Amino acid sequence: MSKIMQDLRYSKDHEWVRIEGEKAYVGITDHAQHELGEIVFVELPPLGERYSKGEEISTVESVKAASAILNPVEGKVLEANEELDGSPELINEDCYAHHLYVLTDCKLDDYHALLDAKGYEAFLNSL
């Protein structure tokens, strides 16, 4: 069973979102990193760009496949997690401790429309 954090929101595309003040931290879920396998490269989004909900914002590559990251909430990229440039395997070690990027000026309606932990668990069980 995949690890699901209670204090996060989740997309059906297996991204997680954590709001802290005016910032939204975005990463991939435990389910996603298990499905991908050993992650070998992360393409980070450019700073300052605004992305809509559902828009491709990043790519995570593993020894098995490349997977597009679809932005779960509209917002402007404030920060990209540069530590993943040299160490993408950190996501496999703890996907919830290592976000991909941080958004600001987010649409909170998008955030509230995401699944809570119970909803995400039910979604995973339906797959």
Backbone as XML, in Angstrom:
<?xml version="1.0"?>
<chain id="A" units="angstrom">
  <residue number="1" name="MET">
    <atom name="N" x="0.839" y="-1.182" z="0.000"/>
    <atom name="CA" x="0.000" y="0.000" z="0.000"/>
    <atom name="C" x="0.882" y="1.242" z="0.000"/>
  </residue>
  <residue number="2" name="SER">
    <atom name="N" x="0.511" y="2.207" z="-0.792"/>
    <atom name="CA" x="1.257" y="3.461" z="-0.878"/>
    <atom name="C" x="1.077" y="4.297" z="0.379"/>
  </residue>
  <residue number="3" name="LYS">
    <atom name="N" x="2.123" y="5.017" z="0.724"/>
    <atom name="CA" x="2.072" y="5.946" z="1.856"/>
    <atom name="C" x="1.305" y="7.191" z="1.412"/>
  </residue>
  <residue number="4" name="ILE">
    <atom name="N" x="0.331" y="7.590" z="2.223"/>
    <atom name="CA" x="-0.483" y="8.775" z="1.936"/>
    <atom name="C" x="-0.434" y="9.671" z="3.164"/>
  </residue>
  <residue number="5" name="MET">
    <atom name="N" x="-0.025" y="10.912" z="2.972"/>
    <atom name="CA" x="0.075" y="11.870" z="4.068"/>
    <atom name="C" x="-1.283" y="12.544" z="4.267"/>
  </residue>
  <residue number="6" name="GLN">
    <atom name="N" x="-1.706" y="12.644" z="5.515"/>
    <atom name="CA" x="-3.032" y="13.182" z="5.832"/>
    <atom name="C" x="-3.173" y="14.685" z="5.574"/>
  </residue>
  <residue number="7" name="ASP">
    <atom name="N" x="-2.070" y="15.426" z="5.651"/>
    <atom name="CA" x="-2.155" y="16.880" z="5.566"/>
    <atom name="C" x="-1.956" y="17.438" z="4.155"/>
  </residue>
  <residue number="8" name="LEU">
    <atom name="N" x="-1.975" y="16.587" z="3.152"/>
    <atom name="CA" x="-1.770" y="17.018" z="1.771"/>
    <atom name="C" x="-3.050" y="16.856" z="0.963"/>
  </residue>
  <residue number="9" name="ARG">
    <atom name="N" x="-3.070" y="17.490" z="-0.202"/>
    <atom name="CA" x="-4.122" y="17.279" z="-1.201"/>
    <atom name="C" x="-3.476" y="16.580" z="-2.385"/>
  </residue>
  <residue number="10" name="TYR">
    <atom name="N" x="-4.286" y="15.830" z="-3.139"/>
    <atom name="CA" x="-3.762" y="14.973" z="-4.199"/>
    <atom name="C" x="-4.542" y="15.130" z="-5.500"/>
  </residue>
  <residue number="11" name="SER">
    <atom name="N" x="-3.819" y="14.990" z="-6.611"/>
    <atom name="CA" x="-4.476" y="14.970" z="-7.921"/>
    <atom name="C" x="-4.617" y="13.514" z="-8.373"/>
  </residue>
  <residue number="12" name="LYS">
    <atom name="N" x="-5.497" y="13.277" z="-9.306"/>
    <atom name="CA" x="-5.645" y="11.936" z="-9.869"/>
    <atom name="C" x="-4.479" y="11.591" z="-10.790"/>
  </residue>
  <residue number="13" name="ASP">
    <atom name="N" x="-3.612" y="12.577" z="-11.040"/>
    <atom name="CA" x="-2.393" y="12.339" z="-11.819"/>
    <atom name="C" x="-1.206" y="12.044" z="-10.905"/>
  </residue>
  <residue number="14" name="HIS">
    <atom name="N" x="-1.479" y="11.906" z="-9.593"/>
    <atom name="CA" x="-0.506" y="11.484" z="-8.586"/>
    <atom name="C" x="0.518" y="12.550" z="-8.211"/>
  </residue>
  <residue number="15" name="GLU">
    <atom name="N" x="0.063" y="13.801" z="-8.175"/>
    <atom name="CA" x="0.854" y="14.868" z="-7.591"/>
    <atom name="C" x="0.249" y="15.227" z="-6.238"/>
  </residue>
  <residue number="16" name="TRP">
    <atom name="N" x="1.094" y="15.687" z="-5.324"/>
    <atom name="CA" x="0.606" y="16.167" z="-4.031"/>
    <atom name="C" x="0.844" y="17.663" z="-3.939"/>
  </residue>
  <residue number="17" name="VAL">
    <atom name="N" x="0.029" y="18.331" z="-3.105"/>
    <atom name="CA" x="0.158" y="19.775" z="-2.885"/>
    <atom name="C" x="0.049" y="20.051" z="-1.393"/>
  </residue>
  <residue number="18" name="ARG">
    <atom name="N" x="0.958" y="20.895" z="-0.914"/>
    <atom name="CA" x="0.929" y="21.361" z="0.473"/>
    <atom name="C" x="0.967" y="22.891" z="0.441"/>
  </residue>
  <residue number="19" name="ILE">
    <atom name="N" x="-0.010" y="23.520" z="1.079"/>
    <atom name="CA" x="-0.055" y="24.975" z="1.161"/>
    <atom name="C" x="0.608" y="25.419" z="2.467"/>
  </residue>
  <residue number="20" name="GLU">
    <atom name="N" x="1.540" y="26.354" z="2.350"/>
    <atom name="CA" x="2.174" y="26.979" z="3.512"/>
    <atom name="C" x="2.154" y="28.482" z="3.266"/>
  </residue>
  <residue number="21" name="GLY">
    <atom name="N" x="1.261" y="29.177" z="3.949"/>
    <atom name="CA" x="1.130" y="30.616" z="3.748"/>
    <atom name="C" x="0.686" y="30.919" z="2.329"/>
  </residue>
  <residue number="22" name="GLU">
    <atom name="N" x="1.498" y="31.667" z="1.607"/>
    <atom name="CA" x="1.193" y="32.057" z="0.222"/>
    <atom name="C" x="1.828" y="31.105" z="-0.802"/>
  </residue>
  <residue number="23" name="LYS">
    <atom name="N" x="2.436" y="30.029" z="-0.330"/>
    <atom name="CA" x="3.159" y="29.122" z="-1.220"/>
    <atom name="C" x="2.471" y="27.767" z="-1.305"/>
  </residue>
  <residue number="24" name="ALA">
    <atom name="N" x="2.523" y="27.168" z="-2.501"/>
    <atom name="CA" x="2.030" y="25.806" z="-2.714"/>
    <atom name="C" x="3.213" y="24.944" z="-3.151"/>
  </residue>
  <residue number="25" name="TYR">
    <atom name="N" x="3.559" y="23.964" z="-2.323"/>
    <atom name="CA" x="4.635" y="23.025" z="-2.630"/>
    <atom name="C" x="4.021" y="21.857" z="-3.392"/>
  </residue>
  <residue number="26" name="VAL">
    <atom name="N" x="4.671" y="21.437" z="-4.477"/>
    <atom name="CA" x="4.132" y="20.373" z="-5.322"/>
    <atom name="C" x="5.185" y="19.288" z="-5.519"/>
  </residue>
  <residue number="27" name="GLY">
    <atom name="N" x="4.744" y="18.039" z="-5.374"/>
    <atom name="CA" x="5.633" y="16.902" z="-5.602"/>
    <atom name="C" x="4.843" y="15.738" z="-6.166"/>
  </residue>
  <residue number="28" name="ILE">
    <atom name="N" x="5.511" y="14.594" z="-6.304"/>
    <atom name="CA" x="4.805" y="13.392" z="-6.774"/>
    <atom name="C" x="4.564" y="12.468" z="-5.591"/>
  </residue>
  <residue number="29" name="THR">
    <atom name="N" x="3.534" y="11.679" z="-5.702"/>
    <atom name="CA" x="3.125" y="10.806" z="-4.598"/>
    <atom name="C" x="3.992" y="9.549" z="-4.497"/>
  </residue>
  <residue number="30" name="ASP">
    <atom name="N" x="3.833" y="8.881" z="-3.380"/>
    <atom name="CA" x="4.515" y="7.612" z="-3.155"/>
    <atom name="C" x="4.101" y="6.598" z="-4.221"/>
  </residue>
  <residue number="31" name="HIS">
    <atom name="N" x="2.827" y="6.591" z="-4.558"/>
    <atom name="CA" x="2.339" y="5.687" z="-5.610"/>
    <atom name="C" x="3.079" y="5.958" z="-6.922"/>
  </residue>
  <residue number="32" name="ALA">
    <atom name="N" x="3.199" y="7.234" z="-7.280"/>
    <atom name="CA" x="3.853" y="7.599" z="-8.542"/>
    <atom name="C" x="5.315" y="7.177" z="-8.554"/>
  </residue>
  <residue number="33" name="GLN">
    <atom name="N" x="6.035" y="7.455" z="-7.468"/>
    <atom name="CA" x="7.461" y="7.110" z="-7.472"/>
    <atom name="C" x="7.666" y="5.598" z="-7.478"/>
  </residue>
  <residue number="34" name="HIS">
    <atom name="N" x="6.753" y="4.839" z="-6.854"/>
    <atom name="CA" x="6.849" y="3.372" z="-6.920"/>
    <atom name="C" x="6.596" y="2.877" z="-8.338"/>
  </residue>
  <residue number="35" name="GLU">
    <atom name="N" x="5.607" y="3.444" z="-8.998"/>
    <atom name="CA" x="5.288" y="3.038" z="-10.375"/>
    <atom name="C" x="6.437" y="3.365" z="-11.326"/>
  </residue>
  <residue number="36" name="LEU">
    <atom name="N" x="7.066" y="4.520" z="-11.129"/>
    <atom name="CA" x="8.170" y="4.921" z="-12.006"/>
    <atom name="C" x="9.415" y="4.086" z="-11.773"/>
  </residue>
  <residue number="37" name="GLY">
    <atom name="N" x="9.666" y="3.710" z="-10.545"/>
    <atom name="CA" x="10.895" y="2.997" z="-10.227"/>
    <atom name="C" x="12.022" y="3.981" z="-9.964"/>
  </residue>
  <residue number="38" name="GLU">
    <atom name="N" x="13.236" y="3.574" z="-10.218"/>
    <atom name="CA" x="14.413" y="4.391" z="-9.918"/>
    <atom name="C" x="14.429" y="5.665" z="-10.762"/>
  </residue>
  <residue number="39" name="ILE">
    <atom name="N" x="14.270" y="6.804" z="-10.097"/>
    <atom name="CA" x="14.234" y="8.089" z="-10.799"/>
    <atom name="C" x="15.659" y="8.545" z="-11.081"/>
  </residue>
  <residue number="40" name="VAL">
    <atom name="N" x="15.898" y="8.914" z="-12.368"/>
    <atom name="CA" x="17.250" y="9.270" z="-12.789"/>
    <atom name="C" x="17.377" y="10.719" z="-13.258"/>
  </residue>
  <residue number="41" name="PHE">
    <atom name="N" x="16.251" y="11.404" z="-13.487"/>
    <atom name="CA" x="16.316" y="12.791" z="-13.969"/>
    <atom name="C" x="14.998" y="13.490" z="-13.686"/>
  </residue>
  <residue number="42" name="VAL">
    <atom name="N" x="15.096" y="14.762" z="-13.297"/>
    <atom name="CA" x="13.916" y="15.597" z="-13.096"/>
    <atom name="C" x="14.109" y="16.887" z="-13.886"/>
  </residue>
  <residue number="43" name="GLU">
    <atom name="N" x="13.195" y="17.167" z="-14.793"/>
    <atom name="CA" x="13.202" y="18.448" z="-15.507"/>
    <atom name="C" x="12.369" y="19.415" z="-14.683"/>
  </residue>
  <residue number="44" name="LEU">
    <atom name="N" x="12.998" y="20.471" z="-14.206"/>
    <atom name="CA" x="12.321" y="21.442" z="-13.349"/>
    <atom name="C" x="11.752" y="22.586" z="-14.189"/>
  </residue>
  <residue number="45" name="PRO">
    <atom name="N" x="10.648" y="23.180" z="-13.746"/>
    <atom name="CA" x="10.041" y="24.267" z="-14.517"/>
    <atom name="C" x="10.827" y="25.570" z="-14.369"/>
  </residue>
  <residue number="46" name="PRO">
    <atom name="N" x="10.733" y="26.451" z="-15.373"/>
    <atom name="CA" x="11.414" y="27.745" z="-15.284"/>
    <atom name="C" x="10.738" y="28.668" z="-14.273"/>
  </residue>
  <residue number="47" name="LEU">
    <atom name="N" x="11.547" y="29.431" z="-13.569"/>
    <atom name="CA" x="11.026" y="30.362" z="-12.575"/>
    <atom name="C" x="10.270" y="31.507" z="-13.254"/>
  </residue>
  <residue number="48" name="GLY">
    <atom name="N" x="9.232" y="31.968" z="-12.571"/>
    <atom name="CA" x="8.484" y="33.122" z="-13.055"/>
    <atom name="C" x="7.376" y="32.815" z="-14.037"/>
  </residue>
  <residue number="49" name="GLU">
    <atom name="N" x="7.333" y="31.600" z="-14.558"/>
    <atom name="CA" x="6.296" y="31.225" z="-15.522"/>
    <atom name="C" x="5.004" y="30.884" z="-14.793"/>
  </residue>
  <residue number="50" name="ARG">
    <atom name="N" x="3.876" y="31.218" z="-15.400"/>
    <atom name="CA" x="2.568" y="30.886" z="-14.836"/>
    <atom name="C" x="2.024" y="29.666" z="-15.588"/>
  </residue>
  <residue number="51" name="TYR">
    <atom name="N" x="1.507" y="28.714" z="-14.845"/>
    <atom name="CA" x="0.957" y="27.491" z="-15.423"/>
    <atom name="C" x="-0.481" y="27.309" z="-14.962"/>
  </residue>
  <residue number="52" name="SER">
    <atom name="N" x="-1.315" y="26.861" z="-15.867"/>
    <atom name="CA" x="-2.706" y="26.550" z="-15.557"/>
    <atom name="C" x="-2.795" y="25.180" z="-14.910"/>
  </residue>
  <residue number="53" name="LYS">
    <atom name="N" x="-3.927" y="24.927" z="-14.289"/>
    <atom name="CA" x="-4.199" y="23.589" z="-13.748"/>
    <atom name="C" x="-4.261" y="22.611" z="-14.918"/>
  </residue>
  <residue number="54" name="GLY">
    <atom name="N" x="-3.576" y="21.478" z="-14.783"/>
    <atom name="CA" x="-3.587" y="20.447" z="-15.811"/>
    <atom name="C" x="-2.553" y="20.628" z="-16.900"/>
  </residue>
  <residue number="55" name="GLU">
    <atom name="N" x="-1.839" y="21.744" z="-16.893"/>
    <atom name="CA" x="-0.811" y="22.003" z="-17.902"/>
    <atom name="C" x="0.469" y="21.257" z="-17.557"/>
  </residue>
  <residue number="56" name="GLU">
    <atom name="N" x="1.147" y="20.720" z="-18.578"/>
    <atom name="CA" x="2.418" y="20.031" z="-18.333"/>
    <atom name="C" x="3.450" y="21.052" z="-17.873"/>
  </residue>
  <residue number="57" name="ILE">
    <atom name="N" x="4.068" y="20.784" z="-16.727"/>
    <atom name="CA" x="4.987" y="21.738" z="-16.117"/>
    <atom name="C" x="6.390" y="21.177" z="-15.943"/>
  </residue>
  <residue number="58" name="SER">
    <atom name="N" x="6.512" y="19.867" z="-15.906"/>
    <atom name="CA" x="7.790" y="19.231" z="-15.592"/>
    <atom name="C" x="7.769" y="17.802" z="-16.121"/>
  </residue>
  <residue number="59" name="THR">
    <atom name="N" x="8.931" y="17.158" z="-16.047"/>
    <atom name="CA" x="9.035" y="15.742" z="-16.427"/>
    <atom name="C" x="9.916" y="15.030" z="-15.410"/>
  </residue>
  <residue number="60" name="VAL">
    <atom name="N" x="9.501" y="13.827" z="-15.046"/>
    <atom name="CA" x="10.303" y="12.968" z="-14.181"/>
    <atom name="C" x="10.633" y="11.725" z="-14.995"/>
  </residue>
  <residue number="61" name="GLU">
    <atom name="N" x="11.925" y="11.411" z="-15.080"/>
    <atom name="CA" x="12.361" y="10.246" z="-15.853"/>
    <atom name="C" x="12.938" y="9.193" z="-14.913"/>
  </residue>
  <residue number="62" name="SER">
    <atom name="N" x="12.602" y="7.955" z="-15.218"/>
    <atom name="CA" x="13.131" y="6.832" z="-14.445"/>
    <atom name="C" x="13.774" y="5.843" z="-15.402"/>
  </residue>
  <residue number="63" name="VAL">
    <atom name="N" x="14.299" y="4.769" z="-14.848"/>
    <atom name="CA" x="14.879" y="3.738" z="-15.702"/>
    <atom name="C" x="13.790" y="3.057" z="-16.531"/>
  </residue>
  <residue number="64" name="LYS">
    <atom name="N" x="12.528" y="3.160" z="-16.103"/>
    <atom name="CA" x="11.410" y="2.536" z="-16.814"/>
    <atom name="C" x="10.778" y="3.440" z="-17.870"/>
  </residue>
  <residue number="65" name="ALA">
    <atom name="N" x="10.587" y="4.727" z="-17.518"/>
    <atom name="CA" x="9.805" y="5.609" z="-18.388"/>
    <atom name="C" x="9.993" y="7.065" z="-18.004"/>
  </residue>
  <residue number="66" name="ALA">
    <atom name="N" x="9.476" y="7.932" z="-18.861"/>
    <atom name="CA" x="9.394" y="9.362" z="-18.546"/>
    <atom name="C" x="7.931" y="9.676" z="-18.292"/>
  </residue>
  <residue number="67" name="SER">
    <atom name="N" x="7.685" y="10.523" z="-17.310"/>
    <atom name="CA" x="6.320" y="10.857" z="-16.948"/>
    <atom name="C" x="6.159" y="12.368" z="-16.862"/>
  </residue>
  <residue number="68" name="ALA">
    <atom name="N" x="5.162" y="12.886" z="-17.578"/>
    <atom name="CA" x="4.869" y="14.312" z="-17.520"/>
    <atom name="C" x="4.223" y="14.630" z="-16.182"/>
  </residue>
  <residue number="69" name="ILE">
    <atom name="N" x="4.616" y="15.753" z="-15.609"/>
    <atom name="CA" x="3.990" y="16.253" z="-14.387"/>
    <atom name="C" x="2.982" y="17.306" z="-14.809"/>
  </residue>
  <residue number="70" name="LEU">
    <atom name="N" x="1.723" y="17.066" z="-14.469"/>
    <atom name="CA" x="0.657" y="17.996" z="-14.797"/>
    <atom name="C" x="0.378" y="18.860" z="-13.578"/>
  </residue>
  <residue number="71" name="ASN">
    <atom name="N" x="0.472" y="20.155" z="-13.764"/>
    <atom name="CA" x="0.331" y="21.088" z="-12.655"/>
    <atom name="C" x="-1.050" y="20.947" z="-12.010"/>
  </residue>
  <residue number="72" name="PRO">
    <atom name="N" x="-1.113" y="20.674" z="-10.692"/>
    <atom name="CA" x="-2.410" y="20.437" z="-10.048"/>
    <atom name="C" x="-3.178" y="21.698" z="-9.650"/>
  </residue>
  <residue number="73" name="VAL">
    <atom name="N" x="-2.487" y="22.837" z="-9.553"/>
    <atom name="CA" x="-3.151" y="24.106" z="-9.206"/>
    <atom name="C" x="-2.538" y="25.234" z="-10.024"/>
  </residue>
  <residue number="74" name="GLU">
    <atom name="N" x="-3.382" y="26.120" z="-10.529"/>
    <atom name="CA" x="-2.845" y="27.246" z="-11.291"/>
    <atom name="C" x="-1.994" y="28.119" z="-10.384"/>
  </residue>
  <residue number="75" name="GLY">
    <atom name="N" x="-0.854" y="28.567" z="-10.903"/>
    <atom name="CA" x="0.014" y="29.450" z="-10.137"/>
    <atom name="C" x="1.280" y="29.777" z="-10.897"/>
  </residue>
  <residue number="76" name="LYS">
    <atom name="N" x="2.084" y="30.634" z="-10.296"/>
    <atom name="CA" x="3.344" y="31.099" z="-10.870"/>
    <atom name="C" x="4.491" y="30.398" z="-10.160"/>
  </residue>
  <residue number="77" name="VAL">
    <atom name="N" x="5.468" y="29.888" z="-10.913"/>
    <atom name="CA" x="6.598" y="29.159" z="-10.335"/>
    <atom name="C" x="7.512" y="30.143" z="-9.596"/>
  </residue>
  <residue number="78" name="LEU">
    <atom name="N" x="7.598" y="29.958" z="-8.301"/>
    <atom name="CA" x="8.423" y="30.792" z="-7.440"/>
    <atom name="C" x="9.798" y="30.167" z="-7.234"/>
  </residue>
  <residue number="79" name="GLU">
    <atom name="N" x="9.816" y="28.830" z="-7.168"/>
    <atom name="CA" x="11.049" y="28.113" z="-6.844"/>
    <atom name="C" x="10.995" y="26.722" z="-7.451"/>
  </residue>
  <residue number="80" name="ALA">
    <atom name="N" x="12.153" y="26.240" z="-7.905"/>
    <atom name="CA" x="12.302" y="24.853" z="-8.333"/>
    <atom name="C" x="13.293" y="24.202" z="-7.368"/>
  </residue>
  <residue number="81" name="ASN">
    <atom name="N" x="13.066" y="22.962" z="-7.018"/>
    <atom name="CA" x="13.922" y="22.272" z="-6.057"/>
    <atom name="C" x="15.225" y="21.854" z="-6.740"/>
  </residue>
  <residue number="82" name="GLU">
    <atom name="N" x="16.211" y="22.749" z="-6.678"/>
    <atom name="CA" x="17.490" y="22.548" z="-7.371"/>
    <atom name="C" x="18.272" y="21.343" z="-6.856"/>
  </residue>
  <residue number="83" name="GLU">
    <atom name="N" x="18.015" y="20.895" z="-5.619"/>
    <atom name="CA" x="18.753" y="19.742" z="-5.103"/>
    <atom name="C" x="18.426" y="18.478" z="-5.904"/>
  </residue>
  <residue number="84" name="LEU">
    <atom name="N" x="17.317" y="18.481" z="-6.620"/>
    <atom name="CA" x="16.958" y="17.320" z="-7.444"/>
    <atom name="C" x="17.772" y="17.261" z="-8.732"/>
  </residue>
  <residue number="85" name="ASP">
    <atom name="N" x="18.377" y="18.396" z="-9.130"/>
    <atom name="CA" x="19.225" y="18.406" z="-10.332"/>
    <atom name="C" x="20.346" y="17.383" z="-10.239"/>
  </residue>
  <residue number="86" name="GLY">
    <atom name="N" x="21.035" y="17.351" z="-9.117"/>
    <atom name="CA" x="22.140" y="16.419" z="-8.955"/>
    <atom name="C" x="21.772" y="15.137" z="-8.249"/>
  </residue>
  <residue number="87" name="SER">
    <atom name="N" x="20.600" y="15.114" z="-7.631"/>
    <atom name="CA" x="20.203" y="13.943" z="-6.844"/>
    <atom name="C" x="18.710" y="13.625" z="-7.021"/>
  </residue>
  <residue number="88" name="PRO">
    <atom name="N" x="18.285" y="13.247" z="-8.222"/>
    <atom name="CA" x="16.861" y="12.964" z="-8.444"/>
    <atom name="C" x="16.350" y="11.774" z="-7.631"/>
  </residue>
  <residue number="89" name="GLU">
    <atom name="N" x="17.270" y="10.904" z="-7.190"/>
    <atom name="CA" x="16.887" y="9.726" z="-6.414"/>
    <atom name="C" x="16.315" y="10.094" z="-5.046"/>
  </residue>
  <residue number="90" name="LEU">
    <atom name="N" x="16.473" y="11.348" z="-4.628"/>
    <atom name="CA" x="15.885" y="11.796" z="-3.359"/>
    <atom name="C" x="14.374" y="11.584" z="-3.344"/>
  </residue>
  <residue number="91" name="ILE">
    <atom name="N" x="13.755" y="11.673" z="-4.505"/>
    <atom name="CA" x="12.306" y="11.448" z="-4.593"/>
    <atom name="C" x="11.973" y="10.011" z="-4.204"/>
  </residue>
  <residue number="92" name="ASN">
    <atom name="N" x="12.789" y="9.049" z="-4.634"/>
    <atom name="CA" x="12.565" y="7.657" z="-4.261"/>
    <atom name="C" x="12.781" y="7.439" z="-2.768"/>
  </residue>
  <residue number="93" name="GLU">
    <atom name="N" x="13.712" y="8.170" z="-2.182"/>
    <atom name="CA" x="14.008" y="8.018" z="-0.758"/>
    <atom name="C" x="12.854" y="8.531" z="0.103"/>
  </residue>
  <residue number="94" name="ASP">
    <atom name="N" x="12.292" y="9.693" z="-0.256"/>
    <atom name="CA" x="11.154" y="10.255" z="0.477"/>
    <atom name="C" x="10.480" y="11.305" z="-0.394"/>
  </residue>
  <residue number="95" name="CYS">
    <atom name="N" x="9.484" y="10.872" z="-1.126"/>
    <atom name="CA" x="8.827" y="11.753" z="-2.099"/>
    <atom name="C" x="8.087" y="12.906" z="-1.435"/>
  </residue>
  <residue number="96" name="TYR">
    <atom name="N" x="7.717" y="12.762" z="-0.173"/>
    <atom name="CA" x="6.995" y="13.829" z="0.510"/>
    <atom name="C" x="7.926" y="14.860" z="1.143"/>
  </residue>
  <residue number="97" name="ALA">
    <atom name="N" x="9.181" y="14.523" z="1.315"/>
    <atom name="CA" x="10.159" y="15.463" z="1.865"/>
    <atom name="C" x="10.841" y="16.271" z="0.766"/>
  </residue>
  <residue number="98" name="HIS">
    <atom name="N" x="10.658" y="15.862" z="-0.493"/>
    <atom name="CA" x="11.353" y="16.505" z="-1.608"/>
    <atom name="C" x="10.351" y="16.941" z="-2.678"/>
  </residue>
  <residue number="99" name="HIS">
    <atom name="N" x="9.908" y="18.185" z="-2.567"/>
    <atom name="CA" x="8.983" y="18.747" z="-3.550"/>
    <atom name="C" x="9.728" y="18.977" z="-4.866"/>
  </residue>
  <residue number="100" name="LEU">
    <atom name="N" x="8.954" y="19.135" z="-5.943"/>
    <atom name="CA" x="9.536" y="19.449" z="-7.247"/>
    <atom name="C" x="9.673" y="20.957" z="-7.434"/>
  </residue>
  <residue number="101" name="TYR">
    <atom name="N" x="8.605" y="21.680" z="-7.080"/>
    <atom name="CA" x="8.599" y="23.130" z="-7.275"/>
    <atom name="C" x="7.604" y="23.771" z="-6.310"/>
  </residue>
  <residue number="102" name="VAL">
    <atom name="N" x="7.698" y="25.111" z="-6.238"/>
    <atom name="CA" x="6.827" y="25.893" z="-5.368"/>
    <atom name="C" x="6.116" y="26.932" z="-6.226"/>
  </residue>
  <residue number="103" name="LEU">
    <atom name="N" x="4.819" y="27.048" z="-6.024"/>
    <atom name="CA" x="4.011" y="28.037" z="-6.740"/>
    <atom name="C" x="3.585" y="29.142" z="-5.792"/>
  </residue>
  <residue number="104" name="THR">
    <atom name="N" x="3.340" y="30.307" z="-6.348"/>
    <atom name="CA" x="2.757" y="31.411" z="-5.625"/>
    <atom name="C" x="1.592" y="31.942" z="-6.462"/>
  </residue>
  <residue number="105" name="ASP">
    <atom name="N" x="0.801" y="32.815" z="-5.874"/>
    <atom name="CA" x="-0.348" y="33.395" z="-6.583"/>
    <atom name="C" x="-1.235" y="32.276" z="-7.144"/>
  </residue>
  <residue number="106" name="CYS">
    <atom name="N" x="-1.552" y="31.310" z="-6.285"/>
    <atom name="CA" x="-2.313" y="30.125" z="-6.694"/>
    <atom name="C" x="-3.815" y="30.366" z="-6.641"/>
  </residue>
  <residue number="107" name="LYS">
    <atom name="N" x="-4.519" y="29.608" z="-7.437"/>
    <atom name="CA" x="-5.976" y="29.589" z="-7.361"/>
    <atom name="C" x="-6.364" y="28.588" z="-6.280"/>
  </residue>
  <residue number="108" name="LEU">
    <atom name="N" x="-6.860" y="29.078" z="-5.177"/>
    <atom name="CA" x="-7.212" y="28.193" z="-4.073"/>
    <atom name="C" x="-8.385" y="27.283" z="-4.412"/>
  </residue>
  <residue number="109" name="ASP">
    <atom name="N" x="-9.245" y="27.691" z="-5.350"/>
    <atom name="CA" x="-10.332" y="26.812" z="-5.790"/>
    <atom name="C" x="-9.763" y="25.516" z="-6.368"/>
  </residue>
  <residue number="110" name="ASP">
    <atom name="N" x="-8.652" y="25.621" z="-7.095"/>
    <atom name="CA" x="-7.995" y="24.426" z="-7.647"/>
    <atom name="C" x="-7.520" y="23.524" z="-6.510"/>
  </residue>
  <residue number="111" name="TYR">
    <atom name="N" x="-6.925" y="24.123" z="-5.494"/>
    <atom name="CA" x="-6.434" y="23.356" z="-4.347"/>
    <atom name="C" x="-7.578" y="22.635" z="-3.637"/>
  </residue>
  <residue number="112" name="HIS">
    <atom name="N" x="-8.655" y="23.353" z="-3.373"/>
    <atom name="CA" x="-9.780" y="22.749" z="-2.653"/>
    <atom name="C" x="-10.494" y="21.672" z="-3.472"/>
  </residue>
  <residue number="113" name="ALA">
    <atom name="N" x="-10.324" y="21.697" z="-4.783"/>
    <atom name="CA" x="-10.937" y="20.685" z="-5.652"/>
    <atom name="C" x="-10.131" y="19.379" z="-5.681"/>
  </residue>
  <residue number="114" name="LEU">
    <atom name="N" x="-8.897" y="19.411" z="-5.164"/>
    <atom name="CA" x="-8.075" y="18.197" z="-5.133"/>
    <atom name="C" x="-8.610" y="17.219" z="-4.089"/>
  </residue>
  <residue number="115" name="LEU">
    <atom name="N" x="-8.172" y="15.979" z="-4.201"/>
    <atom name="CA" x="-8.597" y="14.932" z="-3.266"/>
    <atom name="C" x="-7.890" y="15.087" z="-1.922"/>
  </residue>
  <residue number="116" name="ASP">
    <atom name="N" x="-8.627" y="14.839" z="-0.836"/>
    <atom name="CA" x="-7.974" y="14.747" z="0.460"/>
    <atom name="C" x="-7.398" y="13.338" z="0.578"/>
  </residue>
  <residue number="117" name="ALA">
    <atom name="N" x="-6.759" y="13.040" z="1.697"/>
    <atom name="CA" x="-6.088" y="11.737" z="1.863"/>
    <atom name="C" x="-7.053" y="10.565" z="1.694"/>
  </residue>
  <residue number="118" name="LYS">
    <atom name="N" x="-8.245" y="10.655" z="2.284"/>
    <atom name="CA" x="-9.217" y="9.555" z="2.154"/>
    <atom name="C" x="-9.689" y="9.405" z="0.724"/>
  </residue>
  <residue number="119" name="GLY">
    <atom name="N" x="-9.916" y="10.521" z="0.060"/>
    <atom name="CA" x="-10.351" y="10.480" z="-1.335"/>
    <atom name="C" x="-9.269" y="9.894" z="-2.241"/>
  </residue>
  <residue number="120" name="TYR">
    <atom name="N" x="-8.008" y="10.256" z="-1.977"/>
    <atom name="CA" x="-6.922" y="9.715" z="-2.773"/>
    <atom name="C" x="-6.743" y="8.223" z="-2.539"/>
  </residue>
  <residue number="121" name="GLU">
    <atom name="N" x="-6.876" y="7.809" z="-1.297"/>
    <atom name="CA" x="-6.788" y="6.377" z="-0.979"/>
    <atom name="C" x="-7.905" y="5.597" z="-1.696"/>
  </residue>
  <residue number="122" name="ALA">
    <atom name="N" x="-9.115" y="6.132" z="-1.692"/>
    <atom name="CA" x="-10.221" y="5.486" z="-2.393"/>
    <atom name="C" x="-9.946" y="5.436" z="-3.893"/>
  </residue>
  <residue number="123" name="PHE">
    <atom name="N" x="-9.379" y="6.512" z="-4.440"/>
    <atom name="CA" x="-9.029" y="6.546" z="-5.860"/>
    <atom name="C" x="-8.001" y="5.464" z="-6.181"/>
  </residue>
  <residue number="124" name="LEU">
    <atom name="N" x="-6.956" y="5.343" z="-5.368"/>
    <atom name="CA" x="-5.935" y="4.315" z="-5.602"/>
    <atom name="C" x="-6.536" y="2.910" z="-5.523"/>
  </residue>
  <residue number="125" name="ASN">
    <atom name="N" x="-7.451" y="2.704" z="-4.583"/>
    <atom name="CA" x="-8.083" y="1.394" z="-4.441"/>
    <atom name="C" x="-8.970" y="1.052" z="-5.631"/>
  </residue>
  <residue number="126" name="SER">
    <atom name="N" x="-9.419" y="2.054" z="-6.371"/>
    <atom name="CA" x="-10.271" y="1.819" z="-7.533"/>
    <atom name="C" x="-9.480" y="1.492" z="-8.794"/>
  </residue>
  <residue number="127" name="LEU">
    <atom name="N" x="-8.164" y="1.673" z="-8.749"/>
    <atom name="CA" x="-7.332" y="1.425" z="-9.941"/>
    <atom name="C" x="-7.144" y="-0.043" z="-10.198"/>
  </residue>
</chain>
